[in-house]
Amino acid sequence: MRYSGFKVIREALRGHKGWGPAWRDPEPKSHYDIIIIGGGGHGLATAHYLAKIYGQRNVAVIEKGWIGGGNVGRNTTIIRSNYLLDGNEPFYEFSLKLWEGLEQDLNYNAMVSQRGIMNLIHSDAQRDAFTRRGNAMILNGADAELLDEAQIRAEYPFLNFNDARFPIKGGLAQRRGGTVRHDAVAWGYARGADQNGVDIIQNCEVTGFRIEDGKCLGVETSKGFIGANKVGCAVAGNSGRMMSKAGMRLPIESHVLQAFVSEGLKPVLPGVITFGAGHFYVSQSDKGGLVFGGDLDGYNTYAQRGNLPVVEDVCEGGMGLMPMIGRARLLRMWGGIMDMSMDGSPIIDRTHVDGLYFNGGWCYGGFKATPASGYCFAHLLANDAPHPVATAYRFDRFDKGRMIDEKGMGNQPNLH
Ligand SMILES: Cc1cc2nc3c(=O)[nH]c(=O)nc-3n(C[C@H](O)[C@H](O)[C@H](O)COP(=O)(O)OP(=O)(O)OC[C@H]3O[C@@H](n4cnc5c(N)ncnc54)[C@H](O)[C@@H]3O)c2cc1C
């Protein structure tokens, strides 16, 4: 079934009796060519591109809960490609280009909104760093624009310019950045994959791998053993737990990251704003809520809930940047488990087990990476070779000291 304006009007006139389920609910087969573990954004995007681009149709996505219940439905919905380093910027720009065509590709309204992102500058040194970043972006085909204080005052008159502890000196804008309705991304990819024959199996937990003579033969699940020629793991915050079942200890820690939404307000924020002197980022949803977040909770955990000190810390950042936020009431908040890698960059690679592949280490930034991550993981699974924009995302960079340390924070995951 194709969705269209015409179809909506037709169904409205017929009492909405003609809509079918967006994807099937199949029982698992005994064997697939490729199994993807994890029905988050990355797993579903991988399945979609495997079927659509690489012609692999005997594929299953196995999800322990429901699709969209993990980080893909818990993030603050920001997309951008404003990275500095060679290993990252081409990959994230590829992803942004895929976002720009996603709704046509999937025939699904994911509310992709290129409302722009503004990284605020608070010191001369930061202006130098952001100028360099903007130049790296432009060299890689992305858009970047440096604004001075007067331009920021004109565009964002509600920010604290007069008595701020960290005065605002300018900003680095990426006008093509913005937001996307996060759970619609999971649903759109699920529908796209299903239409091309992929089985999406929900409420089925992978409990282990069957590995014989160094080869992965399939996965043990709560619904029994399912065989596969290849298995790709894309379980985000559960990466450490999952890959330990294949005898791997990953350079990844799991931390909780919280998100917050205020009550609905009249439109006030033109796009995404990030505070350059602390950790606070905010946008306004189409329903009017201010959607914001900040630092991770510092301890390791697999629990999808956070603690109060971070709530205070994030709200302080918001108050420092735009004191008007203090009059809004917090409506809801939640947490997701982040797969924090040691250099802040992801991994899309084969493992030491034949037929077992890994995708993870997305830290704070995996939502914007969803299309490119799926595309590149599908490429790796189909061709046994990395996609050209993901060649740096290998395990052996930790062995060889070729870190992609975008923030220059070293091996401290809670700082990335
Ligand atoms: C509060 C918050 C805000 C964020 N904000 C942004 C942002 O603004 N921009 C951005 O780019 N990124 C953001 N992120 C990061 C981004 O959401 C994640 O990096 C990304 O969603 C992770 O990939 P995923 O969608 O595949 O993960 P998930 O949706 O978590 O998918 C993994 C899936 O694997 C399943 N699974 C786990 N173990 C098993 C098992 N044993 N068997 C079967 N299934 C299993 C889980 O149930 C889950 O559904 C944010 C994250 C959080 C939590």
The ligand as a MOL file (V3000), in Angstrom:
LIG
                    3D

  0  0  0     0  0            999 V3000
M  V30 BEGIN CTAB
M  V30 COUNTS 53 58 0 0 0
M  V30 BEGIN ATOM
M  V30 1 C 18.0190 10.8590 25.6320 0
M  V30 2 C 18.7360 10.6290 24.3430 0
M  V30 3 C 18.9100 11.6730 23.4560 0
M  V30 4 C 19.5930 11.4840 22.2330 0
M  V30 5 N 19.6470 12.5080 21.3490 0
M  V30 6 C 20.2040 12.3030 20.1260 0
M  V30 7 C 20.1410 13.3270 19.1430 0
M  V30 8 O 19.5250 14.3800 19.3550 0
M  V30 9 N 20.7460 13.1150 17.9420 0
M  V30 10 C 21.4190 11.9560 17.6890 0
M  V30 11 O 21.9940 11.8340 16.6130 0
M  V30 12 N 21.4460 10.9360 18.5850 0
M  V30 13 C 20.8350 11.0790 19.7930 0
M  V30 14 N 20.8200 10.0440 20.7010 0
M  V30 15 C 21.5160 8.7980 20.3840 0
M  V30 16 C 20.7060 7.8540 19.5020 0
M  V30 17 O 19.3630 7.7870 19.9220 0
M  V30 18 C 21.3240 6.4570 19.5220 0
M  V30 19 O 22.7110 6.5360 19.2890 0
M  V30 20 C 20.7320 5.5340 18.4390 0
M  V30 21 O 19.3260 5.5890 18.4540 0
M  V30 22 C 21.2120 4.0950 18.6900 0
M  V30 23 O 20.8720 3.2250 17.6430 0
M  V30 24 P 19.4910 2.4110 17.5400 0
M  V30 25 O 18.4310 3.3490 17.1050 0
M  V30 26 O 19.6910 1.2610 16.6710 0
M  V30 27 O 19.2720 1.9710 19.0600 0
M  V30 28 P 18.0320 1.3050 19.7800 0
M  V30 29 O 16.7580 1.9360 19.3520 0
M  V30 30 O 18.3310 1.3020 21.2510 0
M  V30 31 O 18.0480 -0.1660 19.1720 0
M  V30 32 C 18.6830 -1.2960 19.7430 0
M  V30 33 C 17.6180 -2.3540 19.8890 0
M  V30 34 O 18.2350 -3.5820 20.2310 0
M  V30 35 C 17.3260 -4.2860 21.0260 0
M  V30 36 N 18.0270 -5.3440 21.7350 0
M  V30 37 C 18.9480 -5.2020 22.7350 0
M  V30 38 N 19.3660 -6.3900 23.1460 0
M  V30 39 C 18.7130 -7.3300 22.4030 0
M  V30 40 C 18.7050 -8.7400 22.3780 0
M  V30 41 N 19.4710 -9.4630 23.2150 0
M  V30 42 N 17.8990 -9.3750 21.4970 0
M  V30 43 C 17.1080 -8.6550 20.6250 0
M  V30 44 N 17.0680 -7.3130 20.6310 0
M  V30 45 C 17.8660 -6.6490 21.4910 0
M  V30 46 C 16.7470 -3.2300 21.9470 0
M  V30 47 O 15.5260 -3.6220 22.5390 0
M  V30 48 C 16.6100 -2.0470 20.9950 0
M  V30 49 O 15.3090 -1.9350 20.4480 0
M  V30 50 C 20.1320 10.2080 21.9300 0
M  V30 51 C 19.9330 9.1420 22.8130 0
M  V30 52 C 19.2230 9.3360 23.9970 0
M  V30 53 C 18.9840 8.1710 24.9140 0
M  V30 END ATOM
M  V30 BEGIN BOND
M  V30 1 1 1 2
M  V30 2 1 2 3
M  V30 3 2 2 52
M  V30 4 2 3 4
M  V30 5 1 4 5
M  V30 6 1 4 50
M  V30 7 2 5 6
M  V30 8 1 6 7
M  V30 9 1 6 13
M  V30 10 2 7 8
M  V30 11 1 7 9
M  V30 12 1 9 10
M  V30 13 2 10 11
M  V30 14 1 10 12
M  V30 15 2 12 13
M  V30 16 1 13 14
M  V30 17 1 14 15
M  V30 18 1 14 50
M  V30 19 1 15 16
M  V30 20 1 16 17
M  V30 21 1 16 18
M  V30 22 1 18 19
M  V30 23 1 18 20
M  V30 24 1 20 21
M  V30 25 1 20 22
M  V30 26 1 22 23
M  V30 27 1 23 24
M  V30 28 2 24 25
M  V30 29 1 24 26
M  V30 30 1 24 27
M  V30 31 1 27 28
M  V30 32 2 28 29
M  V30 33 1 28 30
M  V30 34 1 28 31
M  V30 35 1 31 32
M  V30 36 1 32 33
M  V30 37 1 33 34
M  V30 38 1 33 48
M  V30 39 1 34 35
M  V30 40 1 35 36
M  V30 41 1 35 46
M  V30 42 1 36 37
M  V30 43 1 36 45
M  V30 44 2 37 38
M  V30 45 1 38 39
M  V30 46 1 39 40
M  V30 47 2 39 45
M  V30 48 1 40 41
M  V30 49 2 40 42
M  V30 50 1 42 43
M  V30 51 2 43 44
M  V30 52 1 44 45
M  V30 53 1 46 47
M  V30 54 1 46 48
M  V30 55 1 48 49
M  V30 56 2 50 51
M  V30 57 1 51 52
M  V30 58 1 52 53
M  V30 END BOND
M  V30 END CTAB
M  END
